[in-house]
Amino acid sequence: MKQDMIVILDLGSTENTVIARQIRDLGVYSEIHPHDITVEELHALPNVKGIILNGGENRVVDGNAVDVDPAIYTCGYPVMAIDHPTAQCEMLTELPKEDVLKEYLFDVCKAQANWNMKNFIADQIDAVRSQVGDRKVLLALSGGVDSSVVAALLLKAIGDQLVCVHVNHGLMRKHESESVVEVFKNQLHANLIYVDATERFLGKLENVADPEQKRKIIGGEFIRVFEEEARKLDGIDFLGQGTIYPDIIESGTKTAKMVKSHHNVGGLPEDLQFELVEPLKQLFKDEVRACGVELGLPADMVYRQPFPGPGLGVRCLGAITRDRLEAVRESDAILREEFAKAGLDKKVWQYFTVVPDFKSVGMRNHARCFEYMVIIRAINTIDAMTASIETVDWSVLQKITDRILAEVANVNRVCYDMSPKPPATIEFE
């Protein structure tokens, strides 16, 4: 990386990403690192211009307050502390205002405002070419924003050395796999292999209720499928992935508790047969979209609905059953269709349905019934680290409810989730 960097050391704050985004918005690259990073590890990072110590409510671990190596203060970088008492550097008791942050970045640290998508893409193309050489990369292409942007970037970097694999694990949205094949194979002419592994995945997930176990099974099985496809090809040494920065942050640091493991971070098997290529792992979600625009991807692809790697597997709550999986798929299709009609598809960042693994009593055809519930979730966010609830017009919700109750089998109740992130997460599992 050629851009200047500010390193944020995690001392238990819940607002590390807020500061990181403030710095990036000012045109300077920033990264979050564990509090116990060594001076040697700091010096090994490229173009570090300054360090921010960020304390907070999670600073106490196992009864002890965590702190940085004292040598950090004298290792040659300007240090700013936020809510972290020390006599060895400037200390602020609240998040820095823009003018204070600008003064620190540009006057104290002498950083250059050279963080932008054009420079990022150029850096990543160089990095990918250096890593891959003349060998081939196998890319997991779900058709979501992250994998689509990775595909575009890798095509720009290595061209036909990229082999894309789309795995239908049976947990896709309605007509999702057909759309992926149409866009990437028929329109973009990517080297695309389609694998229908529905029965394989659903068999592995039978009677598995724990969310973390489901994610790890799905992530591990993905890798196995790719390994099998790779054995059919020559010279596949690398696996491309759409890992982004929130995936890494939410999978846990030494001072932060894990929110959840992501299928492309915590779910990888220990005997992985590929070297990973993850060109987006430094980007927040909105930066991924900006990267896609800079790469020339069409707007409907760049701004399409986010979709988790485990797919509907984490929206069919608890142990997956085929009837509830179908209820999730059909109700999600209705929601997306009605949001598009109402113009909410351009306004709301993410919206989807989930079906819990319990039933409630109701009435159908003048008789008592015992059927499932559909929960609608619609949220807005910039970086996927915090999220607010979208206020949807009552008439729109009523129409969606009427359609779900009339068209989706085994469903007698529809609810709307009002929980922001935090304390909730975006997904239910």
C-alpha positions as CSV (number, residue, x, y, z in Angstrom):
1,M,0.0,0.0,0.0
2,K,1.3,3.4,-1.0
3,Q,-1.2,5.5,1.1
4,D,-0.3,7.0,4.4
5,M,-1.8,5.2,7.4
6,I,-3.1,6.1,10.9
7,V,-3.2,3.1,13.3
8,I,-6.0,2.9,15.9
9,L,-5.1,0.6,18.8
10,D,-8.1,-1.1,20.3
11,L,-8.3,-0.6,24.1
12,G,-11.9,-1.8,24.4
13,S,-13.8,1.1,22.7
14,T,-17.1,0.4,20.9
15,E,-16.4,3.3,18.6
16,N,-13.2,2.3,16.9
17,T,-14.9,2.1,13.6
18,V,-16.4,5.5,14.0
19,I,-13.0,7.0,14.3
20,A,-11.6,4.9,11.5
21,R,-14.4,6.1,9.2
22,Q,-13.8,9.8,10.3
23,I,-10.2,9.5,9.3
24,R,-10.9,7.8,6.0
25,D,-13.5,10.4,5.2
26,L,-10.8,13.0,5.5
27,G,-8.8,11.1,2.9
28,V,-6.3,9.3,5.1
29,Y,-6.3,5.5,5.4
30,S,-6.8,4.0,8.9
31,E,-6.7,0.5,10.4
32,I,-7.7,-0.9,13.8
33,H,-5.1,-3.1,15.5
34,P,-4.9,-5.0,18.9
35,H,-3.7,-3.1,21.9
36,D,-0.7,-5.4,22.4
37,I,0.8,-4.8,19.0
38,T,4.6,-4.6,19.3
39,V,6.8,-1.8,18.2
40,E,8.4,-4.2,15.6
41,E,4.9,-5.0,14.3
42,L,4.1,-1.3,14.0
43,H,7.2,-0.6,12.1
44,A,6.4,-3.4,9.7
45,L,3.2,-1.7,8.7
46,P,3.4,0.5,5.6
47,N,3.5,4.3,5.8
48,V,2.3,4.7,9.4
49,K,2.1,8.4,10.2
50,G,0.4,8.3,13.6
51,I,-1.2,6.3,16.4
52,I,-4.5,6.8,18.2
53,L,-5.2,5.0,21.5
54,N,-8.9,4.4,22.0
55,G,-10.1,3.3,25.4
56,G,-13.6,2.3,26.4
57,E,-16.0,0.2,28.4
58,N,-14.4,-3.1,27.4
59,R,-10.9,-2.1,28.4
60,V,-11.0,-4.5,31.4
61,V,-10.3,-8.1,30.3
62,D,-10.3,-10.9,32.9
63,G,-10.2,-8.3,35.7
64,N,-7.2,-6.4,34.3
65,A,-7.1,-3.2,32.4
66,V,-5.4,-3.7,29.1
67,D,-2.7,-1.2,28.0
68,V,-0.2,-0.7,25.2
69,D,3.5,-1.5,25.4
70,P,5.1,1.7,26.9
71,A,7.6,1.6,24.1
72,I,4.8,2.7,21.7
73,Y,5.0,6.2,23.1
74,T,8.7,6.6,22.1
75,C,8.7,4.6,18.9
76,G,8.8,7.7,16.6
77,Y,5.0,8.2,15.8
78,P,2.8,11.0,17.1
79,V,0.3,9.5,19.6
80,M,-3.2,10.8,20.4
81,A,-5.3,9.2,23.2
82,I,-9.2,9.3,23.4
83,D,-10.5,8.6,26.8
84,H,-7.3,6.8,27.8
85,P,-5.4,8.7,30.6
86,T,-1.7,9.1,30.0
87,A,0.8,11.8,30.6
88,Q,2.8,10.8,27.5
89,C,0.6,12.0,24.8
90,E,-2.3,14.4,24.0
91,M,-5.5,13.1,25.6
92,L,-9.1,13.8,24.6
93,T,-12.1,12.7,26.7
94,E,-14.5,12.4,23.8
95,L,-14.4,11.6,20.1
96,P,-12.3,14.3,18.2
97,K,-14.2,17.0,16.3
98,E,-13.3,17.3,12.6
99,D,-11.0,20.3,13.1
100,V,-9.1,18.6,15.9
101,L,-8.7,15.5,13.8
102,K,-7.6,17.4,10.8
103,E,-5.0,19.2,12.8
104,Y,-3.7,15.9,14.2
105,L,-3.7,14.2,10.8
106,F,-2.2,16.9,8.6
107,D,-0.3,19.2,10.9
108,V,1.0,16.8,13.6
109,C,1.3,13.6,11.6
110,K,2.0,15.2,8.3
111,A,-0.2,12.7,6.6
112,Q,-1.3,13.1,2.9
113,A,-4.9,12.9,1.9
114,N,-4.2,10.2,-0.6
115,W,-6.8,7.5,0.3
116,N,-9.3,7.2,-2.5
117,M,-10.7,4.4,-4.7
118,K,-8.6,5.0,-7.7
119,N,-5.4,4.7,-5.6
120,F,-6.8,1.7,-3.7
121,I,-7.7,-0.2,-6.9
122,A,-4.2,0.5,-8.4
123,D,-2.6,-0.8,-5.2
124,Q,-4.7,-3.9,-5.1
125,I,-4.1,-4.7,-8.8
126,D,-0.3,-4.5,-8.1
127,A,-0.7,-6.6,-5.0
128,V,-2.8,-9.3,-6.7
129,R,-0.4,-9.6,-9.6
130,S,2.5,-9.8,-7.2
131,Q,0.7,-12.5,-5.1
132,V,-0.7,-14.6,-8.0
133,G,1.9,-14.3,-10.7
134,D,0.9,-16.4,-13.7
135,R,-1.2,-18.9,-11.7
136,K,-5.0,-19.1,-11.4
137,V,-7.5,-17.9,-8.8
138,L,-10.8,-19.7,-8.0
139,L,-13.4,-17.1,-6.9
140,A,-16.6,-17.8,-4.9
141,L,-19.1,-15.8,-6.9
142,S,-22.4,-15.5,-5.1
143,G,-23.5,-12.6,-7.2
144,G,-23.7,-10.3,-4.2
145,V,-22.0,-6.9,-4.0
146,D,-18.8,-8.1,-2.4
147,S,-18.1,-11.0,-4.7
148,S,-19.2,-9.0,-7.8
149,V,-16.7,-6.2,-7.0
150,V,-14.0,-8.8,-6.3
151,A,-14.7,-10.4,-9.6
152,A,-14.4,-7.1,-11.4
153,L,-11.2,-6.2,-9.6
154,L,-9.6,-9.6,-10.3
155,L,-10.6,-9.6,-13.9
156,K,-8.9,-6.2,-14.2
157,A,-5.8,-7.6,-12.5
158,I,-5.4,-11.1,-13.9
159,G,-8.0,-11.5,-16.7
160,D,-8.6,-15.1,-17.8
161,Q,-6.5,-16.4,-14.9
162,L,-9.7,-16.0,-12.9
163,V,-12.1,-18.9,-12.7
164,C,-15.5,-18.1,-11.1
165,V,-17.6,-20.7,-9.3
166,H,-21.2,-20.1,-8.3
167,V,-22.4,-22.7,-5.8
168,N,-26.2,-23.0,-5.4
169,H,-26.3,-24.3,-1.8
170,G,-30.1,-24.3,-1.7
171,L,-30.1,-21.3,0.5
172,M,-30.3,-18.7,-2.2
173,R,-33.1,-16.1,-2.7
174,K,-35.8,-16.9,-5.3
175,H,-34.3,-17.0,-8.8
176,E,-30.9,-15.8,-7.5
177,S,-28.8,-18.5,-9.1
178,E,-30.5,-18.1,-12.5
179,S,-29.7,-14.4,-12.3
180,V,-26.1,-14.9,-11.4
181,V,-25.6,-17.2,-14.4
182,E,-27.4,-14.8,-16.8
183,V,-25.4,-11.7,-15.7
184,F,-21.9,-13.1,-15.2
185,K,-21.7,-15.9,-17.8
186,N,-24.0,-14.6,-20.6
187,Q,-23.5,-10.9,-20.2
188,L,-20.1,-10.3,-18.7
189,H,-18.6,-13.5,-20.3
190,A,-16.8,-14.6,-17.1
191,N,-15.3,-18.0,-16.9
192,L,-18.1,-19.3,-14.7
193,I,-18.7,-22.8,-13.3
194,Y,-22.2,-23.5,-11.9
195,V,-22.5,-26.1,-9.2
196,D,-25.9,-27.3,-7.8
197,A,-25.1,-28.5,-4.3
198,T,-28.5,-28.1,-2.7
199,E,-29.0,-31.6,-1.4
200,R,-25.4,-31.8,-0.2
201,F,-25.7,-28.6,2.0
202,L,-29.2,-29.3,3.3
203,G,-28.1,-32.8,4.3
204,K,-25.1,-31.4,6.2
205,L,-27.4,-28.9,8.0
206,E,-30.1,-31.3,9.0
207,N,-31.0,-31.0,12.7
208,V,-28.3,-28.3,13.2
209,A,-29.8,-25.4,15.3
210,D,-26.8,-23.5,16.6
211,P,-26.1,-20.4,14.5
212,E,-22.4,-20.6,14.8
213,Q,-22.3,-24.2,13.9
214,K,-24.5,-23.5,10.8
215,R,-22.2,-20.8,9.6
216,K,-19.1,-23.0,10.1
217,I,-20.8,-26.0,8.3
218,I,-21.8,-23.7,5.3
219,G,-18.4,-22.0,5.2
220,G,-16.5,-25.3,5.4
221,E,-18.7,-27.1,2.9
222,F,-18.1,-24.1,0.5
223,I,-14.4,-24.7,0.7
224,R,-14.8,-28.4,0.1
225,V,-16.9,-27.7,-3.1
226,F,-14.2,-25.3,-4.3
227,E,-11.5,-27.9,-3.6
228,E,-13.4,-30.5,-5.7
229,E,-13.8,-28.0,-8.5
230,A,-10.2,-27.0,-8.4
231,R,-9.1,-30.6,-8.7
232,K,-10.9,-30.7,-12.1
233,L,-8.8,-27.7,-13.3
234,D,-5.1,-27.1,-13.7
235,G,-3.0,-24.7,-11.7
236,I,-5.5,-23.5,-9.2
237,D,-3.5,-22.3,-6.1
238,F,-5.6,-19.4,-4.9
239,L,-9.1,-18.8,-3.5
240,G,-10.6,-15.4,-4.0
241,Q,-13.0,-14.1,-1.4
242,G,-15.2,-11.1,-0.7
243,T,-14.0,-10.6,2.9
244,I,-14.5,-7.0,3.9
245,Y,-13.3,-5.0,7.0
246,P,-16.5,-5.5,9.2
247,D,-16.2,-9.2,8.7
248,I,-12.7,-9.1,10.3
249,I,-13.7,-6.7,13.0
250,E,-16.9,-8.5,14.0
251,S,-15.1,-11.9,14.1
252,G,-13.2,-10.6,17.2
253,T,-10.0,-8.9,18.3
254,K,-8.0,-9.5,21.4
255,T,-9.9,-6.9,23.4
256,A,-13.3,-7.0,21.7
257,K,-15.8,-9.8,22.1
258,M,-16.8,-11.7,19.0
259,V,-20.1,-10.7,17.5
260,K,-20.3,-13.7,15.2
261,S,-17.9,-15.6,13.0
262,H,-18.3,-14.9,9.3
263,H,-18.3,-17.9,6.8
264,N,-15.3,-16.4,5.0
265,V,-13.3,-15.6,8.2
266,G,-14.1,-17.9,11.2
267,G,-15.6,-20.7,9.2
268,L,-12.6,-21.7,7.1
269,P,-11.3,-25.2,7.8
270,E,-7.8,-25.5,9.3
271,D,-6.6,-27.7,6.4
272,L,-7.5,-25.2,3.7
273,Q,-5.8,-26.1,0.5
274,F,-5.7,-22.6,-1.1
275,E,-3.9,-19.4,-0.4
276,L,-6.5,-16.7,0.0
277,V,-6.8,-13.6,-2.2
278,E,-8.9,-11.0,-0.4
279,P,-8.5,-7.6,-2.1
280,L,-11.5,-6.0,-0.4
281,K,-10.6,-6.9,3.2
282,Q,-9.6,-3.3,4.0
283,L,-12.9,-1.8,2.9
284,F,-16.1,-0.9,4.7
285,K,-19.4,-1.8,2.9
286,D,-20.0,1.7,1.4
287,E,-16.3,1.7,0.3
288,V,-16.9,-1.6,-1.5
289,R,-19.8,0.0,-3.5
290,A,-17.6,3.0,-4.3
291,C,-14.9,0.6,-5.5
292,G,-17.5,-1.1,-7.8
293,V,-18.5,2.2,-9.3
294,E,-14.9,3.1,-9.9
295,L,-14.4,-0.3,-11.6
296,G,-17.4,0.5,-13.9
297,L,-19.9,-2.1,-12.6
298,P,-23.5,-1.2,-13.4
299,A,-25.4,0.6,-10.6
300,D,-28.0,-2.2,-10.2
301,M,-25.2,-4.6,-9.4
302,V,-23.3,-2.3,-7.1
303,Y,-26.3,-1.2,-5.1
304,R,-28.1,-4.6,-4.9
305,Q,-29.4,-6.0,-1.7
306,P,-26.7,-7.3,0.7
307,F,-26.9,-11.0,1.2
308,P,-25.0,-13.0,3.8
309,G,-22.7,-15.8,2.8
310,P,-24.7,-18.4,4.6
311,G,-27.7,-17.1,2.6
312,L,-31.2,-18.0,3.9
313,G,-29.6,-20.5,6.3
314,V,-29.3,-17.7,8.9
315,R,-32.8,-16.4,8.1
316,C,-34.5,-19.8,8.6
317,L,-33.8,-19.6,12.3
318,G,-32.7,-22.7,14.3
319,A,-32.6,-26.1,12.6
320,I,-33.4,-25.6,8.9
321,T,-36.5,-27.3,7.6
322,R,-37.6,-27.3,3.9
323,D,-41.0,-25.9,4.6
324,R,-39.6,-22.9,6.6
325,L,-36.9,-22.4,4.1
326,E,-39.5,-22.1,1.4
327,A,-41.5,-19.7,3.5
328,V,-38.4,-17.5,3.9
329,R,-37.7,-17.6,0.2
330,E,-41.3,-16.8,-0.9
331,S,-41.9,-14.1,1.7
332,D,-38.5,-12.5,0.9
333,A,-39.5,-12.4,-2.8
334,I,-42.8,-10.7,-1.9
335,L,-41.1,-8.1,0.3
336,R,-38.5,-7.2,-2.4
337,E,-41.2,-6.9,-5.0
338,E,-43.4,-4.6,-3.0
339,F,-40.5,-2.5,-1.8
340,A,-39.5,-2.0,-5.4
341,K,-43.1,-1.0,-6.3
342,A,-43.0,1.6,-3.4
343,G,-39.6,3.0,-4.3
344,L,-38.1,1.7,-1.1
345,D,-35.6,-0.5,-2.8
346,K,-33.6,2.7,-3.5
347,K,-34.1,4.2,-0.1
348,V,-33.6,1.2,2.3
349,W,-30.1,-0.3,2.7
350,Q,-31.2,-3.8,3.6
351,Y,-34.5,-5.5,3.9
352,F,-35.4,-9.2,4.3
353,T,-37.6,-11.7,6.1
354,V,-36.9,-14.4,8.6
355,V,-38.9,-17.3,9.9
356,P,-38.4,-18.5,13.5
357,D,-38.4,-22.2,14.4
358,F,-41.7,-22.1,16.4
359,K,-45.4,-21.9,15.5
360,S,-48.3,-19.8,16.8
361,V,-52.0,-20.5,16.9
362,G,-54.2,-18.8,14.3
363,M,-57.4,-19.2,12.2
364,R,-57.5,-20.4,8.6
365,N,-60.7,-21.4,6.7
366,H,-62.7,-21.0,9.8
367,A,-60.6,-23.5,11.7
368,R,-57.8,-23.4,14.2
369,C,-54.3,-23.6,12.7
370,F,-50.8,-23.8,14.1
371,E,-48.4,-22.2,11.7
372,Y,-45.2,-20.2,11.4
373,M,-44.4,-16.5,11.8
374,V,-42.7,-14.2,9.2
375,I,-40.6,-11.3,10.6
376,I,-39.8,-8.4,8.3
377,R,-36.6,-6.4,8.9
378,A,-35.7,-3.2,7.1
379,I,-32.6,-1.1,8.2
380,N,-30.4,1.7,7.0
381,T,-26.7,1.9,7.6
382,I,-23.5,3.4,6.1
383,D,-20.8,0.9,7.2
384,A,-22.8,-2.1,8.6
385,M,-21.4,-1.5,12.1
386,T,-24.5,0.4,13.3
387,A,-28.0,0.4,11.8
388,S,-31.3,2.3,12.2
389,I,-34.9,1.1,11.5
390,E,-36.7,2.3,8.4
391,T,-40.1,3.8,9.0
392,V,-42.3,2.1,6.4
393,D,-45.7,3.5,5.4
394,W,-48.5,1.5,7.0
395,S,-50.2,0.9,3.7
396,V,-47.1,-0.7,2.3
397,L,-46.7,-3.0,5.3
398,Q,-50.4,-3.9,5.1
399,K,-50.1,-4.9,1.5
400,I,-46.9,-7.0,2.1
401,T,-48.7,-8.7,5.1
402,D,-51.8,-9.5,3.1
403,R,-49.7,-11.0,0.3
404,I,-47.5,-13.1,2.6
405,L,-50.6,-14.5,4.5
406,A,-52.4,-15.3,1.3
407,E,-49.5,-16.6,-0.8
408,V,-46.9,-18.2,1.5
409,A,-47.8,-21.7,2.8
410,N,-47.8,-22.5,6.5
411,V,-47.7,-18.8,7.7
412,N,-50.4,-17.2,9.8
413,R,-48.6,-14.2,11.3
414,V,-46.4,-11.3,10.1
415,C,-44.3,-9.0,12.4
416,Y,-42.1,-6.0,11.9
417,D,-38.7,-5.8,13.7
418,M,-38.1,-2.5,15.4
419,S,-34.6,-3.2,16.8
420,P,-31.6,-1.1,15.9
421,K,-28.0,-2.2,15.8
422,P,-26.8,-2.2,18.6
423,P,-28.1,-3.9,20.6
424,A,-29.4,-6.1,17.8
425,T,-27.3,-7.2,14.9
426,I,-28.5,-6.8,11.3
427,E,-29.1,-10.5,10.8
428,F,-30.9,-12.6,13.4
429,E,-28.2,-15.3,13.5
